[in-house]
């Protein structure tokens, strides 16, 4: 993973720089937002998009990646309020440092900053992709909340995984592909499969009892069992391998 990240280091540094220059005042909340954005994280959505476009020797738009990271981090602030979470990234959550009102407003503020970044790109399709993404993320969150304390069906679980996680991968990669004239349908399919796989694998590694105790949410391994969940992961991996099979070779990799 570290070697892969090195390939995208220059672009990831530009994303970090863009994020860290958003807050110029000494306002206490803004200082905490800056700290939150600087906390250790993989920038996996940006990383995936950078690597995908590099395969085709194309460049990425830093404003677009910045917007994606802002939307992701805003969703985490909102999630922590919904889950009444105490910690995020080995630190107290915003709702514990301040209160739920401040956490929600801070997430909304980051969404407004993301909108500003997207407008700078001046591409209507990209704006529409992210608007659809935020809508789908909200719908999935509502569905998940309605299922608390219940065992979702496999279909419901995958719908939630697609909305809460995969849609932001899709918006980021699909929009980036369009900006550099790559096949947007292939980019969308790859990003959707990657996002769903990412969520399933993450849930497989989480302690189910801890999740249920804190959030009363059941994951796919609670529905299918670990063996069948792993088999589903293998299926997604195989499909993704077939999707990248016809990609060009790039000497950077």
C-alpha positions in Angstrom: 0.0 0.0 0.0 2.8 2.4 0.9 4.5 1.8 -2.5 1.2 2.4 -4.3 0.7 5.7 -2.4 4.2 6.8 -3.4 3.1 6.8 -7.1 0.3 9.3 -6.2 2.3 11.2 -3.6 2.6 14.5 -5.6 -1.1 14.7 -6.3 -2.1 13.6 -2.8 0.2 16.4 -1.4 -1.7 18.9 -3.6 -5.0 17.6 -2.3 -3.8 18.0 1.3 -2.5 21.5 0.6 -5.9 22.4 -0.9 -7.7 21.1 2.1 -5.4 22.7 4.7 -5.8 26.1 3.2 -9.6 26.3 3.6 -9.7 27.8 7.0 -7.9 31.1 7.7 -9.4 32.4 10.9 -8.6 31.5 14.5 -12.2 30.5 15.1 -12.2 27.5 17.5 -14.5 25.4 15.4 -12.5 26.1 12.2 -9.3 25.2 14.0 -10.9 21.9 14.9 -12.1 21.4 11.4 -8.6 21.9 10.1 -7.3 19.4 12.7 -9.9 16.9 11.6 -8.9 17.2 8.0 -5.2 16.8 8.9 -5.8 13.7 11.0 -4.3 10.5 9.6 -6.4 9.1 6.7 -5.7 7.2 3.5 -7.5 9.6 1.1 -8.6 6.3 -0.6 -11.1 8.0 -3.0 -8.4 10.4 -4.2 -5.8 7.7 -4.4 -8.0 5.4 -6.4 -8.9 8.2 -8.9 -5.2 9.3 -9.3 -4.1 5.7 -9.9 -6.9 5.0 -12.4 -6.2 8.1 -14.5 -2.4 7.6 -14.3 -2.9 4.2 -16.0 -4.1 6.1 -19.0 -1.3 8.8 -18.5 -4.0 11.4 -17.7 -4.0 14.1 -15.0 -6.5 14.6 -12.2 -8.3 17.8 -11.2 -7.3 18.7 -7.7 -10.4 20.8 -7.0 -12.5 17.8 -7.8 -10.5 15.5 -5.4 -10.7 18.2 -2.7 -14.5 18.3 -3.1 -14.7 14.5 -2.8 -12.6 14.5 0.4 -14.7 17.3 1.9 -18.0 15.4 1.1 -16.5 12.3 2.7 -15.4 14.1 5.9 -18.7 16.0 6.1 -20.5 12.6 6.0 -18.3 11.4 8.9 -19.3 14.4 11.1 -23.0 13.7 10.4 -22.5 9.9 10.9 -21.0 10.5 14.3 -24.0 12.5 15.4 -26.4 9.8 14.2 -24.4 7.1 15.9 -23.7 9.3 19.0 -20.1 8.2 18.6 -17.4 9.1 21.1 -14.3 8.7 19.0 -13.1 9.1 15.4 -9.5 8.7 14.3 -8.3 8.2 17.9 -9.7 11.5 18.9 -13.0 12.8 20.4 -15.7 13.3 17.8 -17.0 16.8 17.0 -20.3 16.1 18.8 -18.3 15.3 22.0 -15.8 18.2 21.7 -18.7 20.6 21.0 -22.2 19.4 20.6 -24.4 17.8 17.9 -25.5 21.2 16.6 -22.0 22.3 15.9 -21.1 19.0 14.4 -24.0 19.1 11.9 -23.4 22.7 11.0 -19.7 21.9 10.5 -20.5 19.1 8.2 -22.9 21.4 6.3 -20.2 24.0 6.0 -17.8 21.5 4.5 -20.4 20.5 2.0 -20.7 24.2 1.0 -16.9 24.3 0.5 -17.2 21.2 -1.7 -19.8 22.9 -3.8 -17.5 25.9 -4.3 -14.7 23.6 -5.4 -17.0 21.8 -7.9 -18.3 25.1 -9.4 -14.6 26.1 -10.1 -14.3 23.1 -12.4 -17.1 24.5 -14.6 -18.4 21.1 -15.7 -22.1 20.6 -15.3 -21.9 16.8 -15.5 -19.4 16.7 -12.6 -21.7 18.9 -10.5 -24.6 16.7 -11.3 -22.6 13.5 -10.5 -21.8 14.8 -7.0 -25.4 16.2 -6.4 -26.7 12.7 -7.2 -24.1 11.2 -5.0 -25.1 13.3 -1.9 -28.7 12.5 -2.6 -28.0 8.7 -2.7 -25.8 8.9 0.4 -28.6 10.5 2.3 -31.2 8.0 1.1 -28.9 5.1 2.1 -28.4 6.7 5.5 -32.1 7.0 6.0 -32.6 3.3 5.0 -29.9 2.2 7.4 -31.4 4.2 10.2 -34.9 2.7 9.5 -33.3 -0.8 9.8 -31.7 -0.4 13.2 -32.3 -3.3 15.4 -33.4 -5.5 12.4 -31.5 -7.8 10.1 -31.5 -6.3 6.6 -31.8 -8.5 3.6 -28.8 -9.0 1.4 -30.4 -6.6 -1.1 -31.0 -4.0 1.5 -27.4 -4.3 2.8 -25.9 -3.9 -0.7 -28.2 -0.9 -1.4 -26.9 0.8 1.7 -23.3 -0.1 0.9 -23.8 1.3 -2.6 -25.4 4.5 -1.4 -23.3 5.3 1.6 -19.9 4.3 0.3 -19.8 3.4 -3.4 -21.6 6.5 -4.7 -18.8 8.8 -3.7 -16.2 6.6 -5.4 -18.5 6.7 -8.5 -18.9 10.4 -8.5 -15.2 11.0 -8.0 -13.9 8.6 -10.6 -16.7 9.1 -13.2 -16.3 12.9 -13.1 -12.5 12.6 -13.3 -12.8 10.2 -16.3 -15.1 12.6 -18.1 -12.8 15.6 -17.6 -10.0 13.7 -19.4 -12.1 12.0 -22.0 -11.9 8.4 -20.6 -14.8 5.9 -20.9 -17.2 7.0 -18.1 -19.2 3.8 -18.1 -16.1 1.7 -17.4 -15.0 4.1 -14.7 -18.4 4.1 -13.1 -18.7 0.3 -13.0 -15.2 -0.1 -11.6 -15.8 2.6 -8.9 -19.1 1.1 -7.9 -17.7 -2.4 -7.5 -14.7 -1.1 -5.7 -16.8 0.9 -3.3 -19.2 -2.0 -2.4 -16.2 -4.3 -2.0 -14.5 -1.7 0.2 -17.6 -1.5 2.5 -18.1 -5.3 2.7 -14.5 -5.9 3.5 -14.5 -3.2 6.2 -17.6 -4.6 7.8 -16.1 -8.1 7.7 -13.2 -6.9 9.8 -15.3 -5.0 12.3 -16.4 -6.7 15.6 -20.1 -7.4 15.1 -20.9 -7.3 18.9 -19.3 -3.9 19.2 -21.2 -2.5 16.2 -24.5 -3.9 17.5 -23.8 -2.6 21.0 -23.1 0.9 19.9 -25.3 1.4 16.8 -27.7 -1.6 16.7 -26.7 -2.2 13.1 -26.1 -5.6 11.5 -23.6 -6.2 8.7 -23.5 -8.7 5.9 -21.5 -11.3 7.9 -24.4 -11.3 10.4 -26.8 -12.2 7.6 -24.7 -14.5 5.4 -22.0 -15.7 7.7 -18.3 -15.1 7.3 -17.7 -17.8 4.7 -20.4 -16.6 2.3 -19.4 -13.0 2.8 -15.8 -13.8 1.9 -17.0 -15.6 -1.2 -18.9 -12.5 -2.2 -15.8 -10.4 -1.7 -13.9 -12.9 -4.0 -16.6 -12.4 -6.6 -16.2 -8.7 -6.6 -12.5 -9.0 -6.8 -12.7 -11.3 -9.8 -15.1 -8.9 -11.6 -12.8 -6.0 -10.9 -9.8 -7.9 -12.3 -11.8 -8.5 -15.5 -12.6 -4.8 -15.7 -8.9 -3.7 -15.6 -7.7 -6.5 -17.8 -7.8 -4.4 -21.0 -6.1 -1.3 -19.4 -2.9 -0.1 -20.9 0.5 -0.9 -19.2 2.1 2.1 -17.5 5.8 2.2 -16.5 5.1 4.0 -13.3 3.4 0.8 -11.8 
